[in-house]
Amino acid sequence: MAGHSKWSQIKRKKAVNDQKRGRMFTRLIREITVAARDGGGDPEGNPRLRLAVDVAKASNMPLENIERAIKRGTGELEGVQYEEVSYEGYGPGGVALYLETLTDNLNRTVAAVRHALEKNGGNLGQNGSVAWQFERRGRLFVDASRYDEDSVMLAALEVGALDVGRDGDEYEVITDVASFHAVQDGLRDEGIEFREAELAMIPKATVRVAGPDAQKLVKLLEALEDLDDIQNVHTNADIDESALTEVGA
């Protein structure tokens, strides 16, 4: 729908200042540490770690930072023990929110999440209240100015992608989790580079949000993104982009 956008697209199109870049590095380090703890320190044998390292490198994180995070995860270096916890809730306009966190203090995290929600017109829900509205998928983003749509679609579907669509100046390639890395490798083999790759909770259907509700929702999403323990914020909202100007996003 013209004039509307998913929150994940909005985040990626916004300029990243130094403060947000530092927060992104912190989240990546936590993800690398937990991935290495749960699946071992070899990215080739640990798909989650491989993805985290790839994203960190693409974000220009220094190699020594990546190596230290891996060693903390495998126990070679002392580090903080993080726990993965997800929260579910609702925002302005009745949209669903699915929040992924990595925390060393559950009480602090749930209190911060609840405060951000209640302050900005949202509320915390029960576990399972909105998770059914999302599905875990892989996403790859390809520069549309470099490749024609038919070539990207043909190459992606041949190596196992579920779907390919266009959003503005890029193509979005959707995969299931099992095929995520195979599709990445297949596109590389075909000479197609991608800007970013991620595993995300993608909504099965979206809810259009406009006017004051959209403005309130953007403020809420920004507040959640600013929390230290938040790793990812997912919503089924399709946001009227005029709301971004109103809140200075």
C-alpha positions in Angstrom: 0.0 0.0 0.0 1.6 3.3 -1.1 2.4 5.6 1.8 2.6 2.8 4.3 5.6 0.8 5.5 6.5 -2.0 7.9 8.5 -1.0 11.0 11.5 -3.1 9.9 11.7 -1.1 6.6 11.4 2.2 8.4 14.3 1.4 10.8 16.6 0.4 8.0 15.9 3.6 6.0 16.6 5.9 8.9 20.0 7.5 9.4 22.1 5.8 12.1 23.8 8.2 14.5 26.8 7.3 16.7 24.6 6.5 19.7 22.4 4.1 17.7 25.5 2.6 16.1 26.9 1.9 19.6 23.7 0.3 20.7 23.7 -1.9 17.6 27.2 -3.1 18.4 26.1 -4.0 21.9 23.2 -6.0 20.6 25.4 -7.8 18.1 28.0 -8.7 20.7 25.3 -10.2 22.9 23.9 -12.2 20.0 27.4 -13.5 19.1 28.1 -14.4 22.7 24.8 -16.3 23.2 25.1 -18.0 19.7 28.6 -19.2 20.6 27.5 -20.4 24.0 24.6 -22.4 22.6 26.1 -23.8 19.4 29.9 -23.6 19.7 32.4 -21.1 18.5 32.8 -22.3 14.9 30.6 -20.2 12.6 30.7 -22.9 9.9 29.0 -25.4 12.2 26.8 -22.9 13.9 24.3 -21.2 11.6 23.1 -18.7 14.2 26.7 -17.6 15.0 27.5 -17.4 11.3 24.7 -15.0 10.7 25.6 -12.9 13.7 29.2 -12.7 12.6 28.2 -11.8 9.0 26.0 -9.0 10.3 28.7 -7.7 12.6 31.3 -7.7 9.8 28.8 -5.9 7.5 28.3 -3.3 10.2 32.1 -2.7 10.3 32.5 -4.2 13.8 36.2 -4.7 14.6 37.3 -8.3 14.2 38.8 -8.3 17.7 35.4 -7.4 19.2 33.8 -10.4 17.3 36.5 -12.8 18.5 36.2 -11.6 22.1 32.4 -12.1 22.0 32.9 -15.6 20.7 35.4 -16.5 23.4 33.0 -15.2 26.1 30.3 -17.4 24.7 32.5 -20.5 24.7 33.9 -19.8 28.1 37.5 -19.0 27.1 36.9 -15.5 28.5 34.8 -14.5 31.5 31.6 -12.7 30.6 28.0 -11.9 31.6 25.4 -14.7 31.3 22.5 -13.7 29.2 19.0 -15.2 29.1 16.7 -15.1 26.1 13.2 -13.9 26.9 10.4 -12.8 24.6 7.5 -10.5 25.5 4.2 -10.0 23.7 1.8 -7.1 23.8 -0.2 -4.5 22.0 0.3 -1.0 20.8 -1.8 2.0 19.7 -4.3 1.0 17.0 -4.5 -2.6 18.5 -1.3 -3.7 16.7 0.6 -6.8 17.9 4.1 -6.5 19.3 6.6 -9.3 19.7 9.8 -8.3 21.6 13.0 -10.3 21.7 15.4 -9.6 24.6 18.8 -10.8 25.9 19.1 -10.0 29.6 21.1 -10.6 32.7 18.3 -9.3 34.9 14.8 -10.4 34.2 13.2 -8.1 36.7 14.9 -5.0 35.2 13.9 -6.0 31.7 10.2 -6.7 32.3 9.9 -3.5 34.3 11.5 -1.4 31.5 9.4 -3.1 28.9 6.2 -2.6 30.8 7.0 1.1 31.6 7.8 1.9 27.9 4.5 0.2 26.8 2.3 1.9 29.4 3.9 5.3 28.9 3.2 5.2 25.2 -0.3 3.8 24.8 0.6 0.0 24.8 0.2 -2.9 27.2 1.9 -6.1 28.0 0.1 -9.3 27.1 0.2 -13.0 28.1 2.7 -15.3 26.5 1.1 -16.6 23.3 -1.3 -13.8 23.0 0.3 -12.5 19.7 3.0 -14.9 18.7 0.6 -16.8 16.5 0.3 -13.8 14.3 4.0 -14.1 13.3 6.3 -16.7 11.7 10.0 -17.0 11.7 11.5 -16.3 8.3 14.8 -15.3 6.7 15.0 -12.0 4.8 17.6 -10.8 2.3 17.6 -7.3 0.8 19.0 -6.7 -2.7 19.7 -3.4 -4.3 17.1 -3.0 -7.1 19.2 -0.5 -9.0 21.9 -3.2 -9.7 19.7 -6.2 -10.8 16.5 -6.7 -12.7 13.6 -8.3 -10.9 13.3 -11.3 -13.1 17.0 -12.3 -12.6 16.7 -11.9 -8.8 13.4 -13.8 -8.6 14.6 -16.7 -10.8 17.9 -17.1 -9.0 16.3 -16.9 -5.5 13.5 -19.3 -6.2 15.9 -21.8 -7.8 17.9 -22.0 -4.6 14.9 -22.4 -2.3 13.5 -18.9 -1.5 9.8 -18.7 -0.7 9.1 -15.4 -2.3 10.6 -12.3 -3.8 9.0 -8.8 -3.8 10.0 -5.3 -4.4 9.8 -2.4 -1.9 11.0 0.9 -3.3 14.7 0.7 -4.2 15.3 -2.9 -3.1 14.0 -6.5 -3.5 13.1 -8.5 -0.4 13.8 -12.2 -0.6 11.9 -14.4 1.9 13.1 -17.8 3.0 12.2 -20.4 5.6 14.7 -20.8 8.4 16.1 -24.1 7.1 17.0 -22.6 3.7 18.2 -19.3 4.9 22.0 -19.8 4.5 21.5 -22.0 1.3 19.7 -19.1 -0.4 22.5 -16.7 0.7 25.1 -19.0 -0.8 23.0 -19.6 -3.9 22.6 -15.9 -4.6 26.4 -15.3 -4.1 27.1 -18.1 -6.6 24.9 -16.3 -9.1 26.8 -13.1 -8.6 23.9 -11.4 -6.8 25.0 -9.4 -3.7 22.6 -8.5 -0.9 22.7 -5.5 1.4 21.6 -7.2 4.5 20.3 -10.6 5.8 18.3 -11.3 8.9 16.1 -13.8 10.7 12.9 -12.1 11.8 9.4 -12.6 13.0 7.3 -11.6 10.0 3.6 -10.9 10.4 1.2 -13.2 8.6 -1.0 -10.2 8.0 -0.6 -6.5 8.7 -2.8 -3.9 10.3 -2.9 -0.4 8.8 -2.3 2.4 11.3 -2.6 6.1 10.5 -3.2 9.5 12.1 -2.6 9.9 15.9 -2.4 6.2 16.4 0.5 6.0 13.9 2.3 8.8 15.6 1.9 7.2 19.1 3.0 3.9 17.7 6.2 5.2 16.2 7.0 6.9 19.6 6.4 3.6 21.4 8.5 1.6 18.9 11.4 4.1 19.3 11.1 3.9 23.1 11.3 0.1 23.0 14.2 0.1 20.5 16.1 2.4 23.0 15.9 -0.2 25.8 19.3 -1.8 26.4 18.0 -5.3 26.7 15.9 -5.3 23.6 17.3 -7.2 20.6 14.4 -7.0 18.2 11.0 -5.3 18.0 8.5 -6.9 15.7 5.0 -5.6 14.9 2.3 -6.3 12.4 1.7 -2.6 11.9 1.6 -1.1 8.4 2.4 2.5 9.3 1.4 5.6 7.5 4.7 7.2 6.7 3.4 10.7 7.3 3.6 9.8 11.0 7.4 9.7 10.8 7.6 13.4 9.9 5.2 14.3 12.7 7.4 12.7 15.4 10.7 13.8 13.8 11.7 10.2 12.9 
